[in-house]
């Protein structure tokens, strides 16, 4: 593993550890938001079973998917920086430039695939909840 890759992996690791604190602080504000929604729903007369006995499984899955998307975003960002750096340091070498272009293109394609999968999952979940 070369020096540049070690630096990128170190930055990713520091970011992910720092993000764990962000996710836990977001969890508190999300719970406060949900409590407000439950209170409002009860005041207008909604007595659904989901208000009295919320399941922890959907929340856990949602947190996992959110953390996974953050991780994928960090990987995408790191690949873009590394690809740009490789392209700049190619100094006219066609092989290195092609390698860097391929890395950037593959990172963009990967991000598009992940976002499309997330979008499809969200749409299917919404439609399934209405059935």
C-alpha positions in Angstrom: 0.0 0.0 0.0 1.5 3.3 -1.1 1.7 6.4 1.0 -1.2 8.3 -0.7 -3.6 5.4 -0.1 -2.6 5.2 3.6 -3.3 8.9 4.0 -6.7 8.6 2.3 -7.6 5.6 4.4 -6.6 7.4 7.6 -8.8 10.4 6.6 -11.7 8.1 5.9 -11.3 6.3 9.3 -11.1 9.6 11.2 -14.2 10.8 9.4 -16.2 7.7 10.1 -15.3 7.7 13.8 -16.3 11.4 14.0 -19.5 10.6 12.1 -20.5 8.1 14.8 -21.0 11.0 17.2 -23.1 12.8 14.6 -25.3 9.8 14.0 -26.0 9.5 17.8 -26.8 13.3 18.1 -29.1 13.0 15.1 -30.8 10.1 16.8 -31.9 12.3 19.7 -33.3 15.0 17.4 -35.2 12.4 15.3 -36.7 10.9 18.5 -37.8 14.4 19.6 -39.3 15.0 16.1 -41.2 11.6 16.3 -42.5 12.4 19.7 -43.9 15.7 18.3 -45.6 13.8 15.5 -47.1 11.3 17.9 -48.4 14.1 20.1 -49.9 15.9 17.1 -51.5 12.7 15.7 -53.1 11.9 19.1 -54.4 15.5 19.4 -56.3 15.2 16.1 -57.7 11.9 17.1 -55.5 9.3 15.4 -55.3 6.2 17.5 -53.2 4.0 15.3 -51.4 1.0 16.8 -48.1 2.4 15.5 -48.3 5.3 17.9 -48.6 3.2 21.0 -46.1 0.4 20.2 -43.4 1.6 17.7 -41.1 -1.1 16.5 -37.4 -0.7 16.9 -36.5 -2.8 13.8 -37.4 -0.2 11.2 -35.5 2.5 13.1 -32.5 0.2 13.4 -32.6 -0.6 9.7 -33.0 3.1 8.8 -30.0 4.0 11.0 -27.9 1.3 9.3 -28.9 2.4 5.8 -28.1 6.0 6.7 -24.7 5.1 8.1 -24.0 2.9 5.0 -24.9 5.8 2.7 -22.5 8.1 4.6 -19.8 5.5 4.3 -20.3 5.1 0.6 -20.3 8.9 0.2 -16.9 9.1 1.9 -15.5 6.3 -0.3 -16.8 8.2 -3.4 -15.2 11.4 -2.2 -11.9 9.6 -1.5 -11.9 7.9 -4.9 -12.6 11.2 -6.6 -9.7 12.9 -4.8 -7.4 10.0 -5.5 -8.4 9.9 -9.1 -7.9 13.6 -9.5 -4.5 13.4 -7.8 -3.5 10.5 -10.1 -4.6 12.5 -13.1 -2.6 15.6 -12.1 0.5 13.6 -11.3 0.3 11.7 -14.6 2.5 14.4 -16.3 1.3 13.4 -19.8 1.6 9.7 -19.3 -1.3 8.3 -21.2 -1.5 5.1 -19.1 -1.7 7.0 -15.9 -4.3 9.4 -17.3 -6.4 6.6 -18.5 -6.2 4.9 -15.2 -7.3 8.1 -13.4 -10.2 8.7 -15.8 -11.4 5.1 -15.4 -11.2 5.5 -11.6 -13.3 8.7 -11.6 -15.8 7.2 -14.1 -16.2 4.0 -12.0 -16.6 6.0 -8.8 -19.4 8.1 -10.4 -21.1 4.9 -11.9 -20.9 3.3 -8.4 -22.5 6.3 -6.8 -25.3 6.4 -9.3 -26.0 2.6 -8.8 -26.1 3.1 -5.0 -28.4 6.1 -5.2 -30.7 4.3 -7.7 -30.9 1.3 -5.4 -31.7 3.5 -2.5 -34.4 5.4 -4.5 -36.0 2.1 -5.7 -36.0 0.7 -2.2 -37.6 3.9 -0.9 -40.3 3.8 -3.6 -41.0 0.1 -3.0 -41.2 0.7 0.8 -43.6 3.6 0.4 -45.8 1.6 -2.0 -45.7 -1.5 0.2 -46.8 0.6 3.2 -49.9 1.8 1.3 -51.0 -1.7 0.5 
